């Protein structure tokens, strides 16, 4: 029963985050790119890519256009998909200074997901334009995604269970620690304590939800060819998290050790948390200080304090 509960909780958690990814892509895409992407997608689904030909960039060799169209139509199944949607969008605007003047370039990359039954296809479109030119398609291709790269595991291994419990339990522990800290009265440096509890979660571990493989995300040293990458820090808000580029990409669970929250409880149990003096005591200290350190009278001939 507990394993079934964990699977249902994980599926709900992951699906909610996938919806946020798709909504982010839909909100970022501009109207010009949206019109071109929709036209090319409709043409590919209809099996007639001729309406796309005027939108192709001149850099594409004319001899390769017909072959590329035929390859796309051969990969995609016939008929409309069960579901379609924008799952990825990237854009960049660059300014290049040359001897001929400044050149402003715009690059756009959009990925449309087409679902036919259990198969998922990605229609990848790359667009490019310089200065005031309209955007034109430089790349148009279709890929069939391998379910082994993104499917949920059939059974949860021990690593799945540990990471899922940590990704949920650590943020709950951090939040309860914050509540306990704010219930204490007159805590000194409360804002610093809040930031320390929230962000002092280190080291950070990562689990591939599909394969079950895990690694230390930070600190870590990775080798890529002749380049060595050092990742000494990874921001882990609340000590747990989830990341997935799209529903056809592997999902990752993040879990970190909440050293900020742990240190707070250790300090509270052992030496205690420094407190501000009660308000009544602070007010009482004011008159005593005024009597022990009276202000100097303006005229030494007059009595101090003045007689009434």
N, C-alpha and C positions, 0 to 999 in steps of 0.2 A: 504494500500500500504506500509506503514512504517513497519507493522508487517511482511509482506512478505519479505521485504528487510532485516530485522533483521534475519529472519529464514535462508535465503539464505547465508547471511554473516556468520552466526554461523556455518552452515553446511560446508562451504568452509574452515573456520578456523579450525574446528575440524578434518576434513578429512585430511588436510595438516599435522597436528600434528600426526595423526595415522600413516601416511606413514613414518614419521621419526622414530616412534617407531619400525616398522617392519624392516626398513633398519638398525637400530642399532643392532637388534638381529642377522640379517644376517651377519653383519660385525664382530661381536664378536665371533661367534661360530668357533671352531677349526676344522681342517679337519678330525681328528679321530672321534670326536663326530658327525660331519656332516654325515659321511659315515654310522655310526650306526643308526642315526635318520632316514636317507633316506631309509635304508633297512627295518627297522621296519615299517615305514609309508607305503611303497610300499606293504609289506606283508599284512598289515591290510586292505588296500584298495582292494587287490586282493582276500581277504577272505581265505588266507592260511598263517598261522603264523608259520609253521614248520621251515622256514629259520631263524626265530628269536631264536629258541631254543638254538643253540650253543652260542648265545650272552648273554644268561641269566647268572646272577651271581650265584655261588654255594650256597649262603645263602638262595635263594628262595627254599622252600620245593617242592620237585618233585610232591607231591600229589596235590599241588595247581596250577600247571602250566596249566594242561588241562582245569581246571575250569575257570582260568583267561582268557585263549584264547577264550573259548566258550562265555564268557560274553562280551568280546570286539566285537566279530563277531556278536553277537545278537543285540548289540546296534547300530553299524554302518549300514547304509543302503547299499544295494547292488549297485555295479557299481562304477565308478570313481566319485569323487566329482566335483562340478562346479568350485571350487577354493580351493587351498591349499597353505599354507605358514607358515613360522616360525614366531610366534608372541611373543615368550618369550624365553629367555635364561639366565641362571644364572650359574656361575662357582665359585669354591673356591679351593684353594690349601692350605693344612694345614700340619704342621709339629708337630708330637707328639713324645715326649721324654719318653721312657719307659726303664725298666731294660734290655730289650732285644735289645735295640738300638733305633735309630731314625726311625720313620715310617712317610713317606710322603704320604698323602692321597689326592686324587683328586675327587671332586664331580661335577657333571654336571646335570642340569635340563633343559629340552627343551620341549616346548609346540608347537605342530603343529596344525594349524587351518584347519579343513576340513568343507567346506561349501556345503551343499546339499539343494538347493532351499533356503527357508527361515530359515532352521535349521543350526545351527553352532555347530560343535563338536570339542572338544579339545583332541588330543592324547598326553598324558603326559608321558614323559620318564625321568627317573632318572638313572644316571650311576655313578659307583663308581670303584675306583682302588687304590691300595696301591703300593708304590715304583715303580718298573718297570713293574708291571702287566698291561695288556691292560684293557681298560675300559670295564665294563660289565653292563648290564641292571639290576637294582635292583627293579624298578617299571615300569610297563607298564599298563596303564589304559585309558579309554575313558570317557569323561563327555559330557553331552548335556547341553549347556548353556541356561539359562533362559533369553529370550529377555527383560523381565521386569527389568533386572539388568543393561542393557546397551543401550536399545533403546532410541532414541530421543523422547522428549515429543511431544504429538500431538498438544498441544497448549502451547504458552509461557505465563506463569503467570507473575504477576507483579515482582516477585523476579527474574525470568529469564531475563526480560527486563532490570531491574536495574543493575544486575550483568554483563550482556552482554555489556551494555553501559559503565559501569565502567571499565571492562576488556579491552575495546578498547579506551575509552576516556581518562583514566588516563595516559596510556603510551604516547598518543598523546600530552597531556598537559605537561608531563615531557619533551618530546623531544622539544616542542616549547619553554619551559623555558630554556633549554640548548642553543637553537639557539639564544634566546634573550640575554642570559648571554654572549655568545661568540661574539655577535655583539657590546657589550659594550667595549669600549677601556680602557686599562690600569686597569683592574680589579685585585685587590689584592687577593692573594690566590685562583687563578682560578681553580687549580687542586682540592683543597679541596672543593670548591663550586661544582665542577662537581660530585665528589663522593657523596657529601651530597644530591644533587638533585636526583641522580640516585638510591641510596640505602636507603635513609631515607623515607621509605614508611611504615607506621605503624599506627594503627594495621592492621592485614591482615585478610580478610574474605574469606570464601570458600563456593561455591555452588555446590551441586550435580546436574549436568545438566539433569539427567534422572528423578529424583524424585522431584527436585525443593527445596529440603531441604537445608538450609544454616546454617552456624555456624561461630563463630569467631575462626580462626585457631591459631592466636597468638596475644596477650597473652591468654593462656587458661590452664585450669586444667581439666584433664580427669581421670576418675576412671576406672580401669580394674581389677576387682576382688578385691584383697587386695592391689594392687599396684596403687599408684597415680602418674600420669605423669604430669609434669609441662613443658609447652612449652611457654617460654617467648619470643622467637624470631623466626621469619621465614623470610628468605631472599626472598624478592620480587623485582626482578629487573624491573625497570620502573613502578612498582606499579600495574602490571597486569600480568596474566599468565594463563596457561592451563596445565593440567596434566591428563594423561590417561595411564595406564599400558599396555592396549591392547584394540582392538576394541570390545572385549567381556567383558570389565570391565567398570564400570561407569566413566564418564568424570567429571572433576572438573574445575570450573572457579575460579581463584584467583583475588581478587581486594583489594587494600590497599589505605589508605589515603596518598596522596603525601605530607607529611608535609615538606619535603625538598624544593620542588618547591613552595609550598604555602609560606613558610618562606622567600624565595628569593624575591617573589613579594611584600610581606608586607614590607620587609626591603627596597626594591627599592622605593616603593611609599612613605614611611614615612621618614626615615632618610637617605636613599640613600646607595649605595654600595661604600665601600672604594675604591679609585682609586690611582694608582701610579701617581707621578708628571709627567707632559709632558716631553718628551725627551729633548726639548730645555731648559726648566727650570733646568733640572738635569745637563746639560752640562754647563749652565751659573753659577751654584753654585760651580763648580770646581775651576775656577780661583780666585773667591772671597775667598774661603777657603785657597788657597795657599798664597794669599797676607796677610790675617789676621793671618796666622800661618806660617811664613817663616821658612825654615829649618835653623838650626844653622850652621854658617860657620865653616869650619874645623879649620881655624886659626883666632883668635879674632883680630889679627892685620890687616887683610885684610878687606877692606870695603865690606859691604853686602847691596844690591846685587852688584856684581862685576861691575866695571866701564868699559865701552866699549870705 
